């Protein structure tokens, strides 16, 4: 394992082998190959040319043999000078080729960057599009080339994703509303049957209690699905300044009797951390976090809840004691219907959507949710939301008694 981690770290330290780098290497390689070929052909043609011939006239008073010797020596000097000029031409051409190779690499880097700029713009725009902004499009301008075709293809994919997400949310909301009617009819029929005069068999009483318990759990599940659907697209409604500290304090106050009943120690530090959002949803978020800390605790345990600010971020943190948890499994708790040690619903403690709703509300407000297993046992939940720079004079109405959906 250490060797593998070292290899990953070594690869991470190396520069990325990007398309721009590959195009630059391709441009430079092609220019260098073409320059070498041109240089070789030029020198071959130059060396195939005949050397200049020395013309020597007979000097007065010199013999024929003397004139021949002088002419031969002069011709040899001309040939040597011609060869030296060819070698100098080859060396100077190689120097010019090296200079132009460097210049071509620099120009290739600039040209590759200019060619790939639309791709970088499309990549940045696509990364900025999230589940809450699927209505945005790239709308790549320019002629109908390959880059515009790619941008139009991505826009078409975003359109299909937006339609699919909207259909999913609408189905969850409609199904939850429609299922409430038969559940209400079943509860009414059960109440009428058990309220009839005359003795009721013990088996019927036990069965009625189990049916009511199942109906209550179904109601909680439907309410959770409705809230989850609303949190994903309804957080932009009723935007107002909200103090996370006061929202958290209200959630703790509403559950003070339950905390005392189970014997937990509550520690809180609720500073005014102002954000802009939907007060009802933020109250549900804080309530779900406190309920989760109460439910998944140990006898005589503790809960610590606080709100702080750090620059442009307002933080809400809730942590509790308990058994030692696996961090890999803890990170999956924000997924719907996911619990530690169970992958499906069916627990009387809730519908398995509490932290999913928290993440949906945080994401709808431009924030984040992080889950951390404490080293000595228990869980720490941290929610970060964009902070509102100005502090309002009045607090938005927050339903302190609002029951969090589990």
BAZA-936943 format. One line per 4 residues: number of its first residue (from 0); their letters; for each residue x, y, z of C-alpha. Coordinates in pm, whole numbers, plus 32768, in hexadecimal, padded with zeros to 4 digits. Layout:
! BAZA-936943
NUM = A = X Y Z | ...;
This chain:
! BAZA-936943
0 = XXXX = 8000 8000 8000 | 810E 8106 804F | 81B6 80C3 7F03 | 806F 80F2 7E4F;
4 = XXXX = 8029 8238 7F04 | 8188 82AF 7EB0 | 814E 8261 7D42 | 8005 831F 7D45;
8 = XXXX = 80AD 8449 7DEB | 81C8 843E 7CED | 80D0 8439 7BCD | 800E 8557 7C6A;
12 = XXXX = 814F 8626 7C7C | 818F 85FE 7B07 | 80F6 8700 7A19 | 7FB7 869E 7969;
16 = XXXX = 7FE6 8618 780B | 7EDB 86FB 777B | 7E57 8715 761A | 7F00 8867 75FA;
20 = XXXX = 804F 87CC 7651 | 8017 86B1 755A | 7FB6 87A4 7445 | 80EA 8877 748F;
24 = XXXX = 81C7 8743 747C | 811C 86DF 7338 | 8149 8837 729C | 82B4 884A 730B;
28 = XXXX = 82FE 86E8 7299 | 8267 8721 7142 | 8327 8866 7114 | 846B 87C6 7189;
32 = XXXX = 843E 869C 70A1 | 83EA 8781 6F7C | 8517 8860 6FCA | 8604 8737 6FDF;
36 = XXXX = 857E 86B2 6E95 | 85A0 8806 6DED | 86FF 8830 6E78 | 8767 86D6 6DFF;
40 = XXXX = 86DC 870D 6CA0 | 877E 8865 6C85 | 88D3 87E6 6CED | 88BE 86B7 6C0A;
44 = XXXX = 886B 8794 6AE1 | 897B 888B 6B40 | 8A84 8778 6B59 | 8A1C 86EA 6A0A;
48 = XXXX = 8A6E 882D 695C | 8BBF 882B 68AA | 8CD5 88EB 6951 | 8D47 8A30 68A6;
52 = XXXX = 8E61 89F9 67AB | 8FA1 8AC5 67BE | 9006 8B68 6676 | 917E 8BA3 6663;
56 = XXXX = 922D 8C59 6547 | 9395 8C16 64F1 | 947B 8D16 658E | 9590 8DAF 64AF;
60 = XXXX = 96DC 8D03 64E2 | 9649 8BD0 659A | 9662 8A71 651A | 953B 8988 64DA;
64 = XXXX = 958B 88AB 6605 | 9599 89CF 66F4 | 944E 8A51 667A | 93AE 88FA 66AC;
68 = XXXX = 9425 88DE 6814 | 93A5 8A38 686F | 9256 89F1 67CA | 922F 88AA 6888;
72 = XXXX = 9278 894E 69D5 | 9187 8A68 698D | 9075 8970 692C | 90A8 88AF 6A71;
76 = XXXX = 9089 89F0 6B3B | 8F47 8A47 6A86 | 8EB7 88ED 6AD1 | 8F15 8906 6C41;
80 = XXXX = 8E7C 8A5E 6C56 | 8D3E 89DC 6BB2 | 8D26 88BA 6CAB | 8D63 89A6 6DCF;
84 = XXXX = 8C4A 8A85 6D55 | 8B60 8958 6D3C | 8BB8 88EB 6E9F | 8B83 8A4C 6F1E;
88 = XXXX = 8A31 8A53 6E6D | 89D3 890B 6F1A | 8A38 898B 7072 | 8986 8AD7 7048;
92 = XXXX = 8850 8A23 6FC9 | 8853 893F 70FB | 886B 8A6D 71E3 | 874D 8B18 712D;
96 = XXXX = 8683 89D4 7142 | 86B7 89BE 72BC | 864E 8B2A 72EB | 8517 8AFB 7215;
100 = XXXX = 84C2 89B5 72C9 | 84B4 8A6F 7415 | 83ED 8B88 7375 | 82FE 8A8F 72D6;
104 = XXXX = 82C7 89E2 7426 | 826F 8B30 74C6 | 8189 8B8E 73A6 | 80F0 8A31 73AD;
108 = XXXX = 80A7 8A59 7521 | 7FF7 8BA5 74E2 | 7F35 8B25 73B5 | 7ECC 89E6 746E;
112 = XXXX = 7E51 8ABA 758F | 7D87 8B93 74A6 | 7CF3 8A64 73F6 | 7C99 89BA 7540;
116 = XXXX = 7C0B 8AF4 75E5 | 7AA2 8AA0 7584 | 7ACE 8947 761D | 7B4C 89DE 7763;
120 = XXXX = 7A25 8ACE 7768 | 7932 89AE 7731 | 79DA 88E0 7841 | 79C5 89FD 793E;
124 = XXXX = 785A 8A45 78E7 | 77FC 88D3 78FF | 78A5 88AE 7A51 | 77E7 89DD 7AD4;
128 = XXXX = 7698 893F 7A79 | 7607 8877 7B99 | 74C1 87C9 7BE4 | 7429 8915 7C47;
132 = XXXX = 7499 89CB 7B0A | 744A 88D0 79F9 | 7388 89E1 7945 | 74CF 8A89 78E2;
136 = XXXX = 7561 8A42 778B | 76B7 8A66 76EB | 762F 8B13 75B1 | 777E 8AFB 74FB;
140 = XXXX = 7794 8C12 73F3 | 7848 8C01 72A6 | 782C 8B3D 7164 | 779F 89DF 7154;
144 = XXXX = 78E8 8928 7189 | 7941 8800 7266 | 795D 88D6 73A1 | 7802 8968 7374;
148 = XXXX = 7779 880A 7332 | 7814 8798 747C | 777C 88C1 7536 | 7626 8881 749D;
152 = XXXX = 763E 8711 74FE | 768B 876F 7668 | 7566 8864 7666 | 7482 874F 75EC;
156 = XXXX = 74FF 866B 7702 | 74BD 877C 7805 | 735E 87A6 777C | 7318 8631 77A6;
160 = XXXX = 73AD 8634 7905 | 72D9 875F 7968 | 71A1 86B1 78EA | 71F9 856F 79A0;
164 = XXXX = 7244 861F 7AEC | 7104 86EC 7AD6 | 7038 85B2 7A8C | 70D9 84FE 7BB1;
168 = XXXX = 708C 8617 7CA6 | 6F2B 8641 7C24 | 6EEE 84CA 7C3E | 6F66 84C0 7DA8;
172 = XXXX = 6E88 85E5 7E04 | 6D56 8561 7D4B | 6D80 8400 7DCE | 6DA0 847F 7F33;
176 = XXXX = 6C63 854F 7F11 | 6BA0 8437 7E6D | 6C07 8333 7F6F | 6B8D 840A 808E;
180 = XXXX = 6A21 83D5 802E | 6A1C 8255 8047 | 6AEB 8265 8187 | 69F0 8356 8220;
184 = XXXX = 68D2 8270 81B7 | 6983 8145 8254 | 69BD 8202 8399 | 6852 8275 83A5;
188 = XXXX = 67D0 8116 8363 | 68B2 808E 8475 | 683A 8193 856E | 66CC 814C 851A;
192 = XXXX = 66FE 7FD5 853E | 67A8 7FEE 8690 | 66AE 80F1 8713 | 657B 8012 86EA;
196 = XXXX = 64C1 7FC0 882D | 64F3 7E6E 88C6 | 6620 7DA7 8931 | 6749 7D9D 8846;
200 = XXXX = 6825 7C6A 8833 | 698A 7C9B 88B0 | 6A10 7C25 8761 | 694F 7D3A 86B4;
204 = XXXX = 69DF 7E3E 87A1 | 6B42 7DC4 8761 | 6B04 7DC0 85E9 | 6A73 7F20 85F5;
208 = XXXX = 6BA8 7F9D 86AB | 6C90 7F03 85AA | 6BC3 7F95 848D | 6BCF 80F0 852A;
212 = XXXX = 6D45 80D0 8555 | 6D68 8074 83E6 | 6C89 8194 837C | 6D52 8288 844F;
216 = XXXX = 6E93 8211 83AE | 6DF8 8232 8253 | 6D8B 8395 82A7 | 6EEC 83EE 8316;
220 = XXXX = 6F7A 835B 81D6 | 6E88 841F 80FC | 6ED0 855F 81BC | 7044 8523 8190;
224 = XXXX = 701F 84EB 801B | 6F53 8629 7FF9 | 7054 86F2 80BC | 7171 865A 7FF4;
228 = XXXX = 70C6 86BA 7EAE | 7084 8818 7F2E | 71E7 8843 7FAE | 7274 87F6 7E55;
232 = XXXX = 71B3 8904 7D9F | 70EE 89D3 7E98 | 7202 8A72 7F65 | 71FA 8BA9 7E8A;
236 = XXXX = 709D 8BF8 7F06 | 7072 8CEB 8028 | 71E0 8D54 8039 | 7232 8E24 816B;
240 = XXXX = 734F 8E63 8261 | 735D 8D4E 8364 | 743D 8D23 8494 | 74C4 8BC1 84A6;
244 = XXXX = 750C 8BF3 8617 | 73A3 8C45 8668 | 7322 8B31 8585 | 73FF 8A35 863A;
248 = XXXX = 739D 8ABB 878F | 722C 8A99 8734 | 7261 8932 86C1 | 7314 88DB 8806;
252 = XXXX = 7207 8983 88DA | 70F5 88C1 8827 | 71A2 877A 8883 | 7215 87D0 89E2;
256 = XXXX = 7118 86E5 8A85 | 7187 85C3 89A9 | 72F7 860A 89F5 | 72AD 860A 8B6A;
260 = XXXX = 71DC 84D0 8B4F | 72F1 8403 8AAD | 73F6 8493 8B9C | 74D9 8542 8AA3;
264 = XXXX = 75B8 866B 8AED | 757C 878A 89FB | 7697 8880 89B8 | 764E 89A2 88D2;
268 = XXXX = 76F7 8ADD 8856 | 7608 8B8F 876C | 76A9 8CC8 86E2 | 75F0 8D9E 85E4;
272 = XXXX = 765D 8D16 8493 | 757D 8DBE 8392 | 7522 8D1F 8246 | 741D 8D60 813C;
276 = XXXX = 7327 8C48 80FC | 71DD 8BA3 8144 | 719F 8BB6 82BC | 70BC 8A85 82C8;
280 = XXXX = 71B0 89A6 820F | 72D8 8A1C 82DF | 7210 89D5 841B | 71C8 8876 839D;
284 = XXXX = 733A 8849 8352 | 73A2 88A8 84B4 | 728E 87D3 854A | 72F6 86A3 8481;
288 = XXXX = 745D 86C9 84F7 | 73F6 86DB 8666 | 7307 85B4 863F | 7417 84E8 8598;
292 = XXXX = 7507 8535 86B7 | 7400 84D0 87B9 | 739B 8390 8709 | 74F9 830E 86BE;
296 = XXXX = 7596 8341 8812 | 75EC 8273 8945 | 7552 8272 8AA3 | 75D5 8399 8B6A;
300 = XXXX = 7676 8429 8A31 | 769E 858C 89BC | 764E 8674 889A | 7712 87AA 8833;
304 = XXXX = 7671 88A4 8746 | 7705 89EE 86D7 | 76FD 8AF5 85C7 | 782E 8BBD 855B;
308 = XXXX = 78A1 8C99 843C | 79DF 8C89 8372 | 7A09 8D8F 8266 | 78EF 8D6B 816A;
312 = XXXX = 786B 8C26 8201 | 777A 8BE6 8320 | 77AB 8A95 83C9 | 76B5 89BD 8489;
316 = XXXX = 7753 8894 853D | 76A7 8780 8601 | 7769 8660 8699 | 7713 854F 878C;
320 = XXXX = 77B2 8431 8846 | 7776 82C7 87F9 | 7823 8192 8772 | 7951 81A6 868D;
324 = XXXX = 78DD 81BF 8523 | 797A 8168 83D5 | 79C8 82A5 8312 | 798E 81F9 81C1;
328 = XXXX = 782C 819E 822B | 77EE 82ED 82D3 | 7824 83A7 8189 | 7702 82E1 80F3;
332 = XXXX = 7605 8349 81FD | 7595 8476 812F | 750C 838C 8025 | 7395 8345 803B;
336 = XXXX = 732E 8214 8107 | 7493 81D2 8177 | 74E6 8170 82DD | 760F 80DD 8391;
340 = XXXX = 75E2 7F67 838E | 74A4 7F73 82BA | 746D 7FC3 814F | 72F3 7FD5 814C;
344 = XXXX = 71DD 807C 820D | 7109 7FCD 830B | 7184 8060 8450 | 7097 8101 8544;
348 = XXXX = 7196 8214 857F | 714F 82C2 8438 | 713B 82AA 82BF | 72B0 82C0 827E;
352 = XXXX = 7293 8413 81D5 | 72FF 8500 82EB | 7461 8548 8279 | 73F5 8537 810C;
356 = XXXX = 7304 8653 8152 | 7417 8713 8207 | 74FE 86EF 80DB | 73E9 8753 7FE9;
360 = XXXX = 7397 888C 80B4 | 7506 88EB 80D5 | 7545 88B5 7F62 | 740F 897C 7F02;
364 = XXXX = 749C 8AA0 7FCD | 75F0 8A89 7F24 | 768F 89D5 804C | 7737 888B 809B;
368 = XXXX = 770A 876B 818D | 782D 86A1 8218 | 781D 8573 82FF | 7940 850A 83DA;
372 = XXXX = 7965 83DE 84BF | 79FC 8451 8609 | 7B3B 8396 8670 | 7AAE 8343 87CA;
376 = XXXX = 7952 82EC 8750 | 7826 83A8 86D0 | 77E4 8487 85A6 | 782F 85F0 8548;
380 = XXXX = 774F 8696 8446 | 77BF 87E1 83AF | 76E7 88BD 82D0 | 777F 89EA 821F;
384 = XXXX = 76A1 8AF6 8182 | 76F3 8C3F 80D2 | 76F7 8D4F 81D7 | 7625 8E8A 81B7;
388 = XXXX = 770E 8FB3 81E9 | 7609 909E 827B | 755B 905C 83C6 | 73E5 90A5 83BE;
392 = XXXX = 733C 9152 84DF | 7220 905C 84FB | 7225 8EE4 84F0 | 7157 8E33 83EB;
396 = XXXX = 7039 8D6C 8479 | 70B1 8C10 84C9 | 6FB4 8B0A 8538 | 7063 8A9D 8679;
400 = XXXX = 6F76 897E 86B2 | 6F9A 88EE 8556 | 6FD0 8779 8566 | 70F8 86FD 849C;
404 = XX = 70B0 85E8 83A7 | 717A 84B0 83E8;
